[in-house]
Amino acid sequence: MKPVDQWDDKQLANLIANYQRLQRVDDPYYLEALSEMARRKGAGLDFEKTFSAVLKAAKERRFLSYKQLADESEVEWSRVRYAANQHLGDLIEYAHRKGWPLLSAIIVNQPNLADGHMEPSTLKGFCEAARSLGYAVADEKAFLKDQQQRVFEWAALHDTET
């Protein structure tokens, strides 16, 4: 099969949908396609830079703000704020398919950097994304804290490669 960066947007979306329909979401080519789509649809948010920023913050056992995430990709937060949800949703799925914890668990609003708290609407979106991947989420706040801890533990053992 040709490299994923050679598919146009429509073909790439169709490819991803076919892999999902066939339940072949653990296939490395699917993960490459998902990463490529995230790169294209991020409105300037770079998937690799997001991953690197999350990994670095997690290794330091600290939370990351949305603005810091935009800064890593060298784009203004105001320019990417609406694309961020999809971008982070793709990161969640990518991490899940790799057998990792849900990496976006440590990305929070600037005022919550000290404690990792998520605003209610953000927490709801995070948990909906987790549920769509088959996670059982009874207590959303407890689920978030558990995933945050898992991200920190994962990062301590993970190298820098996606």
Solvent accessible surface area in square Angstrom, and as a share of the most:
residue,aa,sasa,rsa
1,M,162,0.72
2,K,77,0.33
3,P,74,0.47
4,V,14,0.08
5,D,91,0.47
6,Q,111,0.50
7,W,50,0.18
8,D,79,0.41
9,D,65,0.34
10,K,169,0.72
11,Q,78,0.35
12,L,0,0.00
13,A,49,0.38
14,N,90,0.46
15,L,17,0.09
16,I,16,0.08
17,A,50,0.39
18,N,51,0.26
19,Y,11,0.04
20,Q,78,0.35
21,R,164,0.60
22,L,95,0.48
23,Q,156,0.69
24,R,115,0.42
25,V,20,0.11
26,D,104,0.54
27,D,35,0.18
28,P,96,0.60
29,Y,33,0.12
30,Y,0,0.00
31,L,18,0.09
32,E,89,0.40
33,A,0,0.00
34,L,7,0.03
35,S,21,0.13
36,E,17,0.08
37,M,23,0.10
38,A,1,0.01
39,R,123,0.45
40,R,57,0.21
41,K,96,0.41
42,G,1,0.01
43,A,45,0.35
44,G,33,0.32
45,L,2,0.01
46,D,42,0.22
47,F,3,0.01
48,E,90,0.40
49,K,83,0.35
50,T,0,0.00
51,F,2,0.01
52,S,62,0.40
53,A,6,0.05
54,V,0,0.00
55,L,6,0.03
56,K,119,0.50
57,A,0,0.00
58,A,0,0.00
59,K,91,0.39
60,E,93,0.42
61,R,131,0.48
62,R,83,0.30
63,F,28,0.12
64,L,6,0.03
65,S,1,0.00
66,Y,28,0.11
67,K,109,0.46
68,Q,61,0.27
69,L,1,0.01
70,A,0,0.00
71,D,73,0.38
72,E,87,0.39
73,S,10,0.07
74,E,145,0.65
75,V,18,0.10
76,E,126,0.57
77,W,65,0.23
78,S,89,0.58
79,R,154,0.56
80,V,0,0.00
81,R,124,0.45
82,Y,185,0.70
83,A,20,0.16
84,A,2,0.02
85,N,120,0.62
86,Q,106,0.47
87,H,2,0.01
88,L,15,0.07
89,G,25,0.24
90,D,11,0.06
91,L,0,0.00
92,I,7,0.04
93,E,25,0.11
94,Y,14,0.05
95,A,0,0.00
96,H,49,0.22
97,R,55,0.20
98,K,73,0.31
99,G,69,0.66
100,W,33,0.12
101,P,16,0.10
102,L,0,0.00
103,L,0,0.00
104,S,6,0.04
105,A,0,0.00
106,I,0,0.00
107,I,1,0.00
108,V,0,0.00
109,N,46,0.23
110,Q,101,0.45
111,P,114,0.72
112,N,15,0.07
113,L,41,0.20
114,A,104,0.81
115,D,81,0.42
116,G,0,0.00
117,H,70,0.31
118,M,6,0.03
119,E,62,0.28
120,P,103,0.65
121,S,88,0.57
122,T,38,0.22
123,L,11,0.05
124,K,117,0.49
125,G,36,0.35
126,F,11,0.04
127,C,0,0.00
128,E,88,0.39
129,A,25,0.19
130,A,0,0.00
131,R,98,0.36
132,S,93,0.60
133,L,29,0.15
134,G,68,0.66
135,Y,55,0.21
136,A,100,0.78
137,V,16,0.09
138,A,108,0.84
139,D,85,0.44
140,E,52,0.23
141,K,130,0.55
142,A,55,0.43
143,F,23,0.10
144,L,5,0.03
145,K,98,0.42
146,D,61,0.31
147,Q,7,0.03
148,Q,4,0.02
149,Q,73,0.32
150,R,127,0.46
151,V,0,0.00
152,F,15,0.06
153,E,90,0.40
154,W,32,0.11
155,A,0,0.00
156,A,76,0.59
157,L,164,0.81
158,H,32,0.14
159,D,90,0.47
160,T,110,0.64
161,E,126,0.57
162,T,40,0.23
